[in-house]
């Protein structure tokens, strides 16, 4: 009887341990994806403003407009 209790305790500990690891890794994946989305949005906004500012010095209005529209089409906006 004592051996049955020991095996039941081992299975219980194993299931709780594996469940905790699974939940922790799942949470880690979601937090990493959220951080990636936030960083991508911030980086895209900064990159777009820098690109437009640099283009103002070198390109005429028509060329700038065509490039901006091509970027919008490429991004699917």
URUR-V983439 format. One record per pair of residues at least 12 apart in sequence whose ideal C-beta (glycine too) atoms are under 7 Angstrom apart, sorted by sequence separation. I is the first residue (numbers start at 1). J is the second residue. If there is no record, write none. Layout:
# URUR-V983439
I&J ; I&J
This chain:
# URUR-V983439
55&67
